Amino acid sequence: MSDPVQAVALPHAVDVASVVLGAAQGALFASQVAKERQIDLVGIAMVAIVTGLGGGIARDLLLNQAPVALQSNEYVGSALIAAVVAVGLSGALSRLDPVVVAFDALSLGLYLVVGLSKASSLGLGSVPSIFIGILSCTAGGVVRDLLLRTEVALVTVGSFYAFAAFSGALVYMGLLQVANQSVATWAAVLVTFGVRMLSIWFGWSTPHASSLRLEKLDASVESMERMARSGVDVILRGGRGFMRGEERPDRETPQS
């Protein structure tokens, strides 16, 4: 087995591409709920920018670095242009909901590998790098959902979201040990994109918390609770009888 590849930060263009896709997806998503939520064009633009830049800013802050997105006009400008184009095409794309979903899945994968590569290049271990990668590709979507007052996809039962990112992160960190970084990068993007899209296509869903309960364990706990309550009742009844001077029924009165 060859030595593990030393990860380096991905090219600048990949980072910008992830911002553009994220902003476009945010604008399209906001346009779909604009009438219901009474959102104007400025609001859509703000949602798009936050969606496109939020993950990268959170990533850089956790890595104790100045946010790259705020060091030049390129990132905010790219996000704004992507938002304008997306809103302009929203009428045509509104009938193509899979396009919005595909943008979301692709930006999820790109943001993931950018976060993973940055964290790994700074010497972080595999587990912290995976955490940074998943955070960077989901933070923008979380802020988007909060601004639009919709269910937060990251923590809601539904198609694979964080799980798709986690799958891609495992592929990236695994291939980084045996292959070059380019292979690890695009394999992770494809896996993340594929898992996300397949889960939507086939209706795969994350399990509800209640479905994870163990019925036998629940029954045992309930049985123990009933036994404990019965024991407490017996003790309390015995104590009240003693205070009234009553004798326990299992004790006979001594013969004189």
Buried (B, 14 or more C-beta within 10 A) or exposed (E): EEEEBEBEBBEEEBBBBBBBBBBBBBBBBBBBBBEEBEBEBEBBBBBBBBBBBBBBBBBBEBBEEEBBBEEEEBBBEBBBBBBBBBBEBBEEBEEEEEBBBBBBBBBBBBBBBBBBBBBBBBEBEBEBBBBBBBBBBBBBBBBBBEBBEBEBBBEEEBBBBBBBBBBBBBBBBBBBEEEEBEBBBBBBBBBBBBBBBBBBEEEEEBEEEEEEEEEEEEEEEEEEEEEEEEEEEEEEEEEEEEEEEEEEEEEEEEEE
